[in-house]
Amino acid sequence: MSNNELLLQRSLAAVWHPCTQMKQHALDGLALPLVPIARGQGVWLIDFEGRRYLDGISSWWVNLFGHCNPQINAALHAQLDELEHLMLAGFTHRPVIELSERLSALTEGKLGHCFYASDGASATEIALKMSFHSWRNRGREAKQDFLCLAGGYHGETVGALAVTDVALFKDAYAPLLRSAATVASPDARLAESGESACDVARRAAADLELRLAREHEKIAALIVEPLVQCASGMVMYDPEYLRLARQLCDRYEVHLICDEIAVGCGRTGSFFAHEQAAIRPDFVCLSKGISGGYLPLSAVLTTDDVYQSFYDDTISRGFLHSHSYTGNALACRAALATLDLFAEHAVIANNRALAEHLGTRLSPLADHPRVRCLRQRGMIAAFDVLTDDPAFALRFYRAALAREILLRPIGNTVYFMPPYVISRSECDFLVERAIAALEDALMR
Ligand SMILES: *Cc1c(COP(=O)(O)O)cnc(C)c1O
């Protein structure tokens, strides 16, 4: 038995893989292949037999500067020899201080208080709890509810799932969840004839206003994924929605939480996606790319106004939340090395040219008879495939792997979210192979 096969069998016996019907990995029929990987290098993942795969989705949207990035590796080696971890209650350390200062600087000091956790869902939970508790500390106990967008995704723990609107993740656990109200998504694909994406955004904002006018006394916060609702299929929308949502949240005294877990860190063309609407949220959630895809880390940035609402002589008015690994020194060091790469390589500007190249290569697909809504925002590109095959995503995924690329459609939406270090020629390779995989998948 080959190394690959042996590891595959051991994994299937002992590892329960995420977001997976394990029976689909059974080694017969139209099976989902489980791929053991030996090592990574730049945009490539390499298995135990030397086969390689171009990581076209940045390993679930986390990897920004390639696998085994020499600069991040070096920073982590140095940190390992100094301090690996330390409880953050009563103690502090250089990496967490520096990271907090640099994140604050990225918001021009407007979101200058940084709270840490280990994953995205926890960041969502923290933002929700902080918003609620902040209102309560100000005597607004009635503000206990949250608004979220149709098709929004904010994580899968019980609290985060309550503000998520993706049926596949939510339906099975619905009885466990606190209910949250869902307002219209500004999804640009909902444009009726003669309508622009901006019109759709205004229409969705009108729906938000109706809800706020009626229920604002009970609503603590609105949570949104700025510009792209990634998990429900790279749903893109006009920044006008964020501008209007900010105005409405101000008018009705409701916090605005921008969940930048997927779209932050330069993914959409600016460091934070919300910058493209020239607004400031009350909370920003960051995770995924912040550590360069190296270590679990998340952060919630908030304003001095929120911070001051907790600042008091009474312990119970403080923010009562902790994780064992809060502010982990290695993860913070990986994040600092990641921010160094942004600064040293003019990443945001370079990504603009790279995104344009990707868009040009994908553009012929606009005329493909089975392709709809080819769309792009920075380093995220997507299209919908016209098919009634319920196994399309699986078929495409397999066809892509056979052609040395890792792309994992969401339903009938094929998307590209490559690491920022992808070269022009690797980008061409990715698109060429993706188009071939599309033909394979459609042929059945
Ligand atoms: C991935 C994601 C999360 C959850 O992050 P985890 O680390 O997987 O818990 C939350 N919100 C958005 C927008 C995400 O894309």
The ligand as a Gaussian input file, in Angstrom:
#p B3LYP/6-31G(d) Opt

LIG

0 1
 C      -15.048000      31.600000       8.397000
 C      -15.935000      32.672000       8.880000
 C      -16.347000      32.735000      10.220000
 C      -16.007000      31.671000      11.227000
 O      -14.648000      31.546000      11.456000
 P      -14.123000      30.143000      12.087000
 O      -12.693000      30.407000      12.388000
 O      -14.335000      29.115000      11.028000
 O      -14.943000      29.893000      13.286000
 C      -17.130000      33.795000      10.610000
 N      -17.501000      34.744000       9.730000
 C      -17.127000      34.731000       8.442000
 C      -17.543000      35.826000       7.543000
 C      -16.353000      33.674000       7.970000
 O      -16.033000      33.612000       6.673000

